[in-house]
Amino acid sequence: MPDWEGVRLHVVSGKGGTGKTTVAAALAMALAAEGRRTLLIEVEERQGIAELFGISALPYEERRIASVGAGALGRAAGAAVGPDRGRGREREGREREGEVFALAIDIEQALLEYLEMFYKLGRAGKALRKVGFIDFATTIAPGLRDVLLTGKACEAVRRKGPDGQRVYDAVVMDAPPTGRVSRFLNINTEVAGLARFGPIFTQSQAVMRVIQSPETAVHLVTLLEEMPVQETVDGVAELRAAGLPVGGVFVSMVRPPILDDAAILAADGDHREELALALADAGVGRRPGGTRKTVPAATRKLVEPLLAQGREHAARVLLEREQRADVQALKLPTYELPLLSGGVDLSGLYRLAAALKEEGAA
């Protein structure tokens, strides 16, 4: 059984540069396997999802961007797609396909939608946009902005279709960075200064019921580096202090060690002659007809750079072990995603989604 069975809203945060958007996308794809439907939401208006999937900028509407079959994970297969073709498509002779939808929230349009829903402003709401009221309102009342963003995600979690079934099996939110996510999600505090009754207050209460429920998990993304790990540790403490549901830790861009333990421990020693002889014995730098008893000058020139690289690699591995221990000390489900040497494209997302599914994250 997956670690997050029953969770319907996955909030993904992390320090900038840790790959949180990539992890959010891979998680949405993993959750969509086996015929499920997921919604991937972006709240920072960066169009990072569109860039990651190699598609045009997303409009303010839910758009199907990928299909996922359980067999596709691990094959680096699949392709970005166009408009919605219906839920859980089943190809002849194949397993039922899952679907990933995406939504890039436009804060202006979200506020207009909100004004129309609760205040029936209609054309008057559009007029407010023309005179700059939208920017004014979200600037002087940042809590309102957070209510709109989180409210849109929570509405998608609760939404049901004509058949009475949930429209989405899971919603994944690419949330603000770790340093802001607790305040972003804890909208009760933000809204307290705006309203103590009325539609805004009612909306915030409905949102908090979802966010603080067992249906929500706030995941943090990190690297095995000192600053991101420390920010993750601090972020977990802040989430717990705010009473928000802490999920798992996703360690991104993990590089496999090249040297074994013995080589790492020996990296600081003086191995110049030993390495030079080994290189010469392997034929590196030796001219045809040369003997194995002497080490050519060309070979010796390689020794120092190679030793320096070995020491640097050993130091990195030891540092990563320390950081991994700090992550494990949090006693949270932890998932490690490999560094993809060719960068992250759609096939790379399928590989990462397969890794998450194998590790039990979906």
N, C-alpha and C positions, 0 to 999 in steps of 0.2 A: 504494500500500500504506500502511495506517495506520502511524503512528510506533511504535506499541507492539504490533506483531504478535508473538505468542508470549507476551506478558505476560498472566498470568491473575489476579494479585492486584494491584490498584491501591490503594495506601494514600494517602489524601488528607489532608493536614495544612495548617495555616496559622494565622496569628495570629488571635486572637478578633476577630470583626467583619469579617473579610475575605470571608465568604460561603463557607466551605469546605464546609458541609453542602449548600448549593445547588449548588456545583461538583461535589461527589461524586454528587449525584442526577442532574445533567445528564449527567455522564460515564457513569453506569450506563445511562441511557436511550440515549445515543449508541451504547454498546457492544452494546445489545440489538437494534439495527436489523438488518434482513435476516435475521430468523428466529432470532436468538440468544436465549439466556437468561442473565440476569445476576442476581447477588444483591447488594443494597445493605445493608451492615451498620453499625449504630450501636453504639458501645461506651461512650458517656458517660452513658447512661440519662437523656437529656434529652427523648426523644420528638420530636426535631427533624424526623425523616423524616415522621412522621405529620402534624405541623403543616404541613410544606411541601406534602405531597400532599393536604391537606385531608381526612384520614380520621381515624377514631378511633384511640386509643392502640394501638400494636402490642403483641401478646402475645409471649411468648418462644417463637415458632415462625416458621418461614419462610412468609411470606404474599405472595401475588401482589398487587401494588399498581398496576401499569400495563401496558398493551400498547403496543408501538411498531412501526409499520411504517415502512419507509424513506421512503415517500411522506408519512407524517405529519409527519416532521421538516421544519420550516420553514413548516408550515401552522398552527402553534399549535393542533393538534388533539389528540384523544385524551381519555381519561377514566380516572379511577381505577376499579378493578374490585374484585370480590369474591374468593371463594375460587379456588384453583387449578383451571384448566380443561384442563390438559395443556400439553405443550410445543410451542412454535412453531406456533400455530394458523394455519390457512390459510383465509381467507375465499374464497368462490366468486368467481372472476374477479379476485381481488386477490393482492397479494404476500403471502408468508408473514410473519406477525407475530412479532416478538420479544416477550419478556416480562421484566418487572422484578419480582423478588421482594425483600422486605425482611425484616430481622431486627433487632430491638432486643434486645441481649443483657442479660439480667437476671443479675447476677453471682451472686446467691444460688442461683438455679436452675442456673446453669452449674456451680457448685461441687458441688451435689448430684448433678448428672449425672455429673460427673467422679468423685465418690466412689463412685457406683454402678458406673461403668464399670470402675474400677481396683481398688476395694476391696470391691465387692459388699455395701455397707452396707444397701441397701434401706430398710426402715422406720427403722433406726437413724440413717440420714442425715437423714431428715425430723425426727427427734427433736432432732438437733443444731441444726437451724434454730430450733426452738422455744426452746431455751435460749440462743440468741444466739451460738452457736459460729461461724456463718458470718461475721458481722460481725467477730468477734474474730480469726478466722483471716486474713481479708483485710486487716485493719488492721495486725496485727503482722508480716504477711508480704506487703507490697504486690507483691513479685515474683510471688507466686502468682496475684494478680489479673490481672496482665499475661499470664501463661502461659495462663490460662483464656480471656481475651479474644482474644489472637492465635491461640491454639490452635483456637478455634471457627472463625475465618476460614480458617485453613490446612486444617482438616478439610473445609470446604466446597469449597476449591480442589481437593483430592485426591479427593473423593467421586465414585464411579461408580454408575450405575444398573444395573438387571438386564441391560441390553443391552451392558454393558461400556464405555459412553460416559460422559464426564464429565457430571455433572448440570448444572453451570453452565459456560458458556463463559468467564465472567469474574466475579470477586468484587471489589466496590468497598467499601473500608472508610472510613467517616467517622471518622478517627483523632483522638487528642488534639491540642492545639495544638502549633505548631512547637517551642516551648520544652521540650516533654516527649516529643516523638515519638521521638527517638533512643533515649532510655532505655526508652521503652515497647516499642520493637521489639527492642532489644538485650537480650533476656531472659536470655541466657547469663550476663551479669554479675549480673543480679538473682537468678537461681536459684542461683548459686554459693554464696551464703550460706544457702540453704535445704536443698539436697541435692546430693550428688555421685554418687548412684546411686538406683535405684528409679524408680517411675512418674513422679514429677515431673521428675526429671532426664531420663528417656527422652522424655517429652513435649516438654520444652524443646528437646532436640536435634532432634526431628522438626520442630518449628516453625521453628527456625533454618535448617534445610535448605531449607525453602520460602522464607523471608524473604530469605535470602542468594542465592537462585538467580536465574537470568535470567527466571524466571516472575513476579518481583515488581518493582514500580517504586513508589518513594515520591515522590509529587507534592506540590508546595507551592503554596499559594494566597496571592496578595498583592494589594494595591492599589497604585496608582502614588502612594504617599505614603512619606515618609521612614522612619517607624518600621516599617511592615510590610515594606518592601523590605530594610531593614537586618536585620530578623529572618529574612527569607528567605535572605539572603546567609550569615548566621551558621548557619542551619539546614542549608544545603547543606554547609557546612564540617564541621558536627558529624556529619552522615550519612556523609560521605566518611571522616572519621576513624574512625567506628565500623565501616566496611566494609559499609555498607548501600547497596543499589542506588538511586541518585538518579534520579528520573524527570524530569518536566517542570515548568515554572513556569506556573501559570494566573493570569493577571492579570484580576481580577474588577472589575465595575462601571466599565468604561471609558467615559468621556464623550467624544463627538466634539468637536473644536474648532469654535467658532462663527466665530472670526475667522481670516482668512488670515494668512500670514507677515508681509506688509507691515503689516497692521493691528496685529499683536502687537508688532512692532518700534517702531511709532509710538505705542503706548499711553501711554508716559510723557511725550510731548510736550504742549504747550499747544495744544489744539485747540478751545477753547471757542467762539470766534467761528465757526470753520469748521463745527462741528457745529450751532451755532444757526442759521446760514444754511441748512444742508442740511435741518434740520427744518422751517424756515419754508418753504423751497422745496417740500418735500413736502406742505405744507398742515397740518402739525401745529401746533395752537394758533392758527391764523389764522382770524379771523372771516370769514364770507361777505362779499365785497366788499372785503376788505383787500388791500393791495398787497404785492408780493413784496420791496419795497425795505427794509422795516422788519421787525424780529423782535419779535413780541409778547412781553410780559412772561411770559405763561403758558408760552411756548415756552422762554424762557431758564431757567425754573425746572426744566426737565427736563434741562438740559445737565449739571450737576454729578453728579446721580445716575447718568446714563448713562455719563459718563466714568469714574466710580468703578467701576461694574460692568465696564466694558471693561478697566480696569487690573487689577482682581481676576481676571478671566478670563485675561488675558494672563499674569499671574504664575503662575496655576495651570497653564497650558499649558506654560510654560517649566520649572516644577518637575517636571511629569510627564515631560517629555522627559529631564530629568536622571535621574529614577528609572528610566525605561525603559532608558536607557543602562547603568545599574548592573545591571539584570536581564539585558540582553543580554550583558554582560561575563561572566556565569556560563557562557555557551556551552552552554545547555541548550535543548531544544525549548520554545518559549514560545507560549502561546495567549492571546488577548485576548477577553474576553467583555463585551458591551455592558451598560451600565446600563439596566435596564428601568424606564421612567418610572412605570409603573403598579404597580410591585412585582412580586414573583415568585409566580405561582400555577402551576397545572399547565400552562396554555398557555405561560406564560413559560419553564417548564422545557423544553418542546418546542423553543422558539426557541433556547435556550442549547445544547441537545443538537444541534440542526441546525448551529449555529455551530462546535461542537467537531468534528463530523463533517467539515464543510467545511474546517476547518483541519488535518485529519489526525490529530486526537487519538484517533479511534476509526474 
